[in-house]
């Protein structure tokens, strides 16, 4: 739980130092999705955390109150549903990492669509954001691999 709060603060600090054309990487959502997908029974609390984190983000940055919380909640619900479509043997670390990355990617694309960002800043911001997300997704992959390996003996 503390990692989710720390990731929100880190994302907030990062957004303060980035230019207006580059959106901060969705570290908050990454760690929230990891928590939701890796821990059974955390879906209801994850929805509330997504709501609160999104509202705080909107009040701090976007001015469009409810947009981020709505996007976060939709991402948590859809990816949790997709995750539970797979059998236990199919829930691999690679699948988890791809779903987490896909959730953050969709949030970025939804924000670009809402704010109508021009083409050049879109590509620049997209590349910067994805390059910043890649190490976090790799860490999530490695940590979940280690966690699964240690549980299986």
KALINQUI-V269512 format. One record per residue. N is the residue number from 0. RES is the residue in three letters. OMEGA is omega in whole degrees, 0 to 359 (NA if undefined). D_CENTER is the distance of its C-alpha to the mean C-alpha in Angstrom with 1 decimal. Layout:
BEGIN
n=N res=RES omega=OMEGA d_center=D_CENTER
n=N res=RES omega=OMEGA d_center=D_CENTER
END
This chain:
BEGIN
n=0 res=UNK omega=181 d_center=14.5
n=1 res=UNK omega=179 d_center=15.6
n=2 res=UNK omega=179 d_center=12.7
n=3 res=UNK omega=177 d_center=10.3
n=4 res=UNK omega=179 d_center=12.9
n=5 res=UNK omega=179 d_center=13.5
n=6 res=UNK omega=177 d_center=10.0
n=7 res=UNK omega=179 d_center=10.4
n=8 res=UNK omega=178 d_center=13.9
n=9 res=UNK omega=178 d_center=13.1
n=10 res=UNK omega=179 d_center=10.9
n=11 res=UNK omega=179 d_center=13.8
n=12 res=UNK omega=179 d_center=16.4
n=13 res=UNK omega=179 d_center=15.0
n=14 res=UNK omega=179 d_center=15.0
n=15 res=UNK omega=182 d_center=18.6
n=16 res=UNK omega=180 d_center=19.7
n=17 res=UNK omega=178 d_center=18.4
n=18 res=UNK omega=180 d_center=20.5
n=19 res=UNK omega=183 d_center=20.2
n=20 res=UNK omega=183 d_center=19.5
n=21 res=UNK omega=176 d_center=16.4
n=22 res=UNK omega=180 d_center=13.1
n=23 res=UNK omega=176 d_center=11.3
n=24 res=UNK omega=185 d_center=8.4
n=25 res=UNK omega=179 d_center=5.0
n=26 res=UNK omega=178 d_center=5.7
n=27 res=UNK omega=181 d_center=5.7
n=28 res=UNK omega=179 d_center=2.5
n=29 res=UNK omega=182 d_center=3.1
n=30 res=UNK omega=176 d_center=6.3
n=31 res=UNK omega=178 d_center=6.4
n=32 res=UNK omega=176 d_center=5.9
n=33 res=UNK omega=180 d_center=8.2
n=34 res=UNK omega=182 d_center=10.4
n=35 res=UNK omega=185 d_center=10.7
n=36 res=UNK omega=185 d_center=11.6
n=37 res=UNK omega=181 d_center=13.7
n=38 res=UNK omega=177 d_center=15.7
n=39 res=UNK omega=176 d_center=18.0
n=40 res=UNK omega=180 d_center=18.6
n=41 res=UNK omega=184 d_center=15.6
n=42 res=UNK omega=183 d_center=14.6
n=43 res=UNK omega=180 d_center=16.7
n=44 res=UNK omega=179 d_center=15.6
n=45 res=UNK omega=178 d_center=11.9
n=46 res=UNK omega=179 d_center=12.9
n=47 res=UNK omega=178 d_center=14.7
n=48 res=UNK omega=178 d_center=12.2
n=49 res=UNK omega=179 d_center=9.8
n=50 res=UNK omega=182 d_center=13.1
n=51 res=UNK omega=179 d_center=14.3
n=52 res=UNK omega=179 d_center=11.3
n=53 res=UNK omega=178 d_center=11.2
n=54 res=UNK omega=178 d_center=15.0
n=55 res=UNK omega=179 d_center=15.3
n=56 res=UNK omega=180 d_center=13.2
n=57 res=UNK omega=179 d_center=15.4
n=58 res=UNK omega=182 d_center=18.5
n=59 res=UNK omega=191 d_center=17.9
n=60 res=UNK omega=194 d_center=17.0
n=61 res=UNK omega=184 d_center=17.1
n=62 res=UNK omega=178 d_center=20.1
n=63 res=UNK omega=190 d_center=19.1
n=64 res=UNK omega=179 d_center=18.5
n=65 res=UNK omega=182 d_center=16.5
n=66 res=UNK omega=182 d_center=14.7
n=67 res=UNK omega=180 d_center=11.2
n=68 res=UNK omega=177 d_center=11.9
n=69 res=UNK omega=179 d_center=13.1
n=70 res=UNK omega=179 d_center=10.2
n=71 res=UNK omega=181 d_center=7.8
n=72 res=UNK omega=179 d_center=10.7
n=73 res=UNK omega=179 d_center=11.4
n=74 res=UNK omega=180 d_center=8.2
n=75 res=UNK omega=182 d_center=8.8
n=76 res=UNK omega=183 d_center=12.4
n=77 res=UNK omega=182 d_center=12.6
n=78 res=UNK omega=175 d_center=10.6
n=79 res=UNK omega=177 d_center=12.5
n=80 res=UNK omega=179 d_center=15.6
n=81 res=UNK omega=181 d_center=15.2
n=82 res=UNK omega=182 d_center=14.8
n=83 res=UNK omega=172 d_center=17.9
n=84 res=UNK omega=182 d_center=19.9
n=85 res=UNK omega=175 d_center=20.3
n=86 res=UNK omega=182 d_center=23.0
n=87 res=UNK omega=180 d_center=22.7
n=88 res=UNK omega=180 d_center=23.9
n=89 res=UNK omega=181 d_center=21.5
n=90 res=UNK omega=184 d_center=18.4
n=91 res=UNK omega=176 d_center=18.3
n=92 res=UNK omega=179 d_center=16.1
n=93 res=UNK omega=178 d_center=15.8
n=94 res=UNK omega=179 d_center=14.7
n=95 res=UNK omega=180 d_center=12.0
n=96 res=UNK omega=179 d_center=10.7
n=97 res=UNK omega=178 d_center=11.2
n=98 res=UNK omega=179 d_center=9.5
n=99 res=UNK omega=179 d_center=6.2
n=100 res=UNK omega=180 d_center=7.0
n=101 res=UNK omega=178 d_center=8.4
n=102 res=UNK omega=179 d_center=5.7
n=103 res=UNK omega=178 d_center=4.3
n=104 res=UNK omega=180 d_center=8.1
n=105 res=UNK omega=178 d_center=9.2
n=106 res=UNK omega=179 d_center=7.9
n=107 res=UNK omega=181 d_center=9.8
n=108 res=UNK omega=178 d_center=12.6
n=109 res=UNK omega=179 d_center=13.0
n=110 res=UNK omega=178 d_center=13.4
n=111 res=UNK omega=179 d_center=15.8
n=112 res=UNK omega=181 d_center=17.7
n=113 res=UNK omega=185 d_center=18.1
n=114 res=UNK omega=177 d_center=19.2
n=115 res=UNK omega=180 d_center=21.3
n=116 res=UNK omega=178 d_center=20.7
n=117 res=UNK omega=189 d_center=23.6
n=118 res=UNK omega=185 d_center=23.3
n=119 res=UNK omega=176 d_center=23.9
n=120 res=UNK omega=178 d_center=21.3
n=121 res=UNK omega=181 d_center=18.8
n=122 res=UNK omega=179 d_center=19.4
n=123 res=UNK omega=179 d_center=19.6
n=124 res=UNK omega=180 d_center=16.4
n=125 res=UNK omega=180 d_center=14.6
n=126 res=UNK omega=179 d_center=16.3
n=127 res=UNK omega=182 d_center=15.6
n=128 res=UNK omega=181 d_center=11.9
n=129 res=UNK omega=176 d_center=11.7
n=130 res=UNK omega=177 d_center=14.3
n=131 res=UNK omega=180 d_center=12.4
n=132 res=UNK omega=185 d_center=9.2
n=133 res=UNK omega=178 d_center=11.9
n=134 res=UNK omega=179 d_center=13.2
n=135 res=UNK omega=178 d_center=10.2
n=136 res=UNK omega=177 d_center=9.7
n=137 res=UNK omega=177 d_center=13.5
n=138 res=UNK omega=177 d_center=13.6
n=139 res=UNK omega=179 d_center=11.5
n=140 res=UNK omega=182 d_center=13.9
n=141 res=UNK omega=181 d_center=16.9
n=142 res=UNK omega=179 d_center=16.3
n=143 res=UNK omega=176 d_center=15.8
n=144 res=UNK omega=179 d_center=18.8
n=145 res=UNK omega=181 d_center=20.8
n=146 res=UNK omega=179 d_center=20.0
n=147 res=UNK omega=179 d_center=21.1
n=148 res=UNK omega=180 d_center=24.1
n=149 res=UNK omega=177 d_center=25.2
n=150 res=UNK omega=182 d_center=25.1
n=151 res=UNK omega=175 d_center=27.2
n=152 res=UNK omega=NA d_center=29.7
END
